[in-house]
Amino acid sequence: MGWEPTADQKRSYEERGYFTVPNVVPRQTAAEMLGVIKNAIMTPETGDIMTDADPMDPMNDDTPQARAARYRKLSQFNQRNPLIWHNAHCGEPVLEIARYFLGDDILLKYDSCFLKPARSGSATPWHQDNGLWLDGDIEPFNFWMALDPATIENGCLQMIPGSYQTEIVEHVFYEDSIHRQLPNERVEEMIDTYGVEHIELAPGSIVVWHSSAWHYSPPNTSEKGRIAIAGVMSSPAIVENGRSGHKIDYKWLMRGGKVVAAFPAVSYQRQNFKV
């Protein structure tokens, strides 16, 4: 028998569109992964670290302090670091949860580190993942793992319960948008109707959500920064049915129920590739 959700987790996913799993990796492992990320952002930038600058950062120098304050996201970072790769995205505890949703063959679609530096960490606007991807893949497995404590004070994730049952809403750009987002008036209506839940997590714990769930994280105005990692996983069946973006470099995570532990990760060769 593989991983199974508890009755509370299953009910939460069905009613709210998300659930949490405590202690997926030990706190010590979470601390070690956090150290890898902090070391990277405190050293001079290289081509091996793909980053998005934090739009709230007022500094433009290259001191370690400035670098640590300006990052909002490190894209494709986790698959380049074996400690994070083998314990999180390709770690058996995470994959067993993903397997419940995707079956025995699992691909990595996307990975990232999300950073909210103390006092300067910017908001991530309200959005649906499906509303940003726009590739027809509405069935992936999404997880977000805290490496620092994620609290209301330092800008933890917020979810609108039950929002995953809405349509995929057309996202829009505002003047201060960092990416397309849900229309403000629709968000206000949803919050008035369903409310908001704050997803506070201890290091090593995860939240799993449906790709249509409406979620957001506010600015971090506290004195404590927070770092987390996230991943989106899919399957060959979804990809080959043409419901996922063909330009993505998918990586094998599990094949036939066995973890694909190779590092660097093995790319998945799409069969029905169409330009």
N, C-alpha and C positions, 0 to 999 in steps of 0.2 A: 504494500500500500504506500502511495506517495503522500505528499502533503495534502491535507484537507482543511478548509476553513472551519472555524468554530461556528456554532449556531449564531452567535452574535455577529461575527464577521460576515457570514453569508447574508444575514438579514440586513446588515448595514450596507452591503454592496447592492442588494436588491432595492432597498428603500432610498438610500442616499447616493449611491454610485461610487462609494469608496469605503475602505476599511484600513485599519492599521495593524501591524504585526510587530510586537515588541522583541527586542534582542535578537534580531536576525543574524547579526554578527556580534561577537563580544565587544565590550567597551574598549578593551585594549587594542583590538584590531581596528576599531573605528578611530582610535587615537593615532595609530600608526599611519592609516590612510590620510588622516588630517595632516600629519607631519609632512607627507609627500607633497601635498598640495601647497602648504605654507612655504615649504622650501622652494618650490618652483616659482611662486609669485614674488618671492623676496630676492630672486637672482635675476640678472639681466635677461631680457626677452630674447628668445631664439625662435627660429622657424619651426621648432618642434612643439611649441606651445601656441595653440590657436586660441585667440582671446577676443572677447568683445569688451571694450572699455566701458566702465561704469559711467553713465551720462551725468551722474550727480557729482563726480569727482572734480574738484576745482583745480587740482594740481596738474602740471604738465612736465615736471622734472622726472628724472630717472633714479631718484634715491630709492632704497628699499622701502621706506615708509610710503612714498608716493605710489610705487607699484602695488603695494599691498592694499592701498585704499582705492585704486581705480578700477580693479577688475570686477565685473559683474558676472562673467561666465567664462569658463574654459571649455571650448567645444572639442570633442574627440580627444580629450586629454586622458580619460580613464583607460581607453584601450591601448594607450602608449606606456602605461605604467603597470608592471606586472603585479605589484602588491594590490593595487586597487582592482585590476582586472580579475585576478584569481579569487579574490575575496568577495567581490560585489557582483559585477555583471556576469562573470563566468563562475561565480561561487555557487556551490551546490545548494545551500539554503535558499538563495534568491531564485535559482533556476527551478527548484522544486515547486515554489509558489507559481512561477510563470508557467510551468508544465501543466498545472491544474487548468489554466485558461487556454493554452496553445497546443498541448499535446507533446509528443516525444521529440519533435524537430523544431528547434528554436533558433532564430536569427536575431542578432543585434541590429536594430535600425538606427539608433541614435544614443549617444551618451554625452553627459556634460557634468561639469561642476558648477554649482550656483553659489555665489559669494555675496554676502551682505556685510561689508565692513562696518565696524562701529561708527556711528554718526554720519556716514556717507552712503550707506547701502541703499540703492534706489528701489523703487517699487517695480514689481512685475505686473502689468495691467491685467484686468479681468479678460480671460480668454477661454476658449475650448481648444484643446490640442487639435481636434479635427478641423476646427476653423482656421488653424494656421497651416497645417500640412496640406489640406486640399488635394489629397491624392487618392481619396476614396477608401483608404484603409481605416475602417472604423472599429477594427477588432484587435488592435495590439494590446500588449501588456505594458502598463506604465508603473514605474516605481520611483520613489524619492526617498533617499536615506539620509537621515541626520548624522553628521559627524561631530558637530557641536550641539549642545542642547538647543532645540528650536522652540522658542517661547513667544508668547504674545508680545512681550517687550522688544524682542529683537527681530520681529517681522516674520513670524511663521506663516505657513500656507493657510489660506482661508478657502473654504468650499461652501457652495450653496447646495444644501441637501436636496436631492431629487432632481437637480438641474440637468443631469445627463439624459433625462427623458424628453427634453426639448429637441427641436430640430437643430441642425447645424446652422447657426446664425451667421449671416454675412458679417465679417469683421471689418472695421474701419480704421483709418488713420486720423489721429488728432494732431494738432500742432506740436504737442509735447510727447507724442507717442514714441516709444522705443521699438515697437512693432505693431502690427495690426491688432486690434482689440475689439471686444464686444462693445456695442453701442451703449453709452452711458445711461440713456433713458431705459433701455431694456434691463441693465444691471440693477438700476434703482427699483424697477418694478419687481424683479425676481427677489431681491433682498426684502422688500416690503412684504412679499407673499410668503417666502420660505425661510427667511433669516439667513444667518451665516454661522458656520462652525469653524473654530480655530483649531488647527491640527498641530498640537504641541507634541514633540517627540524627544525622547532621550537618544543619545548617540548610539548608533547601531540598530535603531528601529526604523521601520519604513511605513509609508502610506502608499496604498495601491488605489488607482482610480480609473474609472471609465473615461475613454478619450473624449466623450462629449460633456463631461462634468465641467461646470463653470468654476474656475479657480483663480486665485490672485495672491500676491504677497505685498504687504505695505513697505514703505521705507523703514530702514533701521535707524532710529534716532537714539538708540540706547548706547551704553558704553561697552557693550559686548557684541563682537562680530559673530556671524555664524556662517558655516560652510556646510554644504550638502552635496551629494552626488545623485544623479538621476539617470534613468535609462528607459528606452522604449524598445520593446522586443516584438518581433513578428514571427511568421512561420513561412516555410516554402509554399504551403497550400494557399495562404493569403496572397503572397507575392506572385505566384504563377497564375492566379486567377485575375491578375491585372488590377488588383485593388490596392496597389502600393507603388510609390514613385520609383521608376526604373533607373533613375540617376543615382540612387543611394547605393553606397558600397556596404552591403550587408555583410556581417561577420557571423560565422558559425559559433553557436554557444552550446547547443545540445543536438545530438544526432542519434536517432534510434534510442532515445532514453539515456544515452551516455554523454557525459560532459566532454566537450571538445576543448581539451586543456592546452592546445598548442599556443605558443606565444613566439612571435607576433600572431595575432588572430588570423584565421583562415577565411578568405573572402568567399562568399557564396556566389556561384556562377548561375545567373538567371537563365532559365531555359527559354521562356517566351519573351525575349527582349524585343521591344518595339521602340523605334525612334519616334 
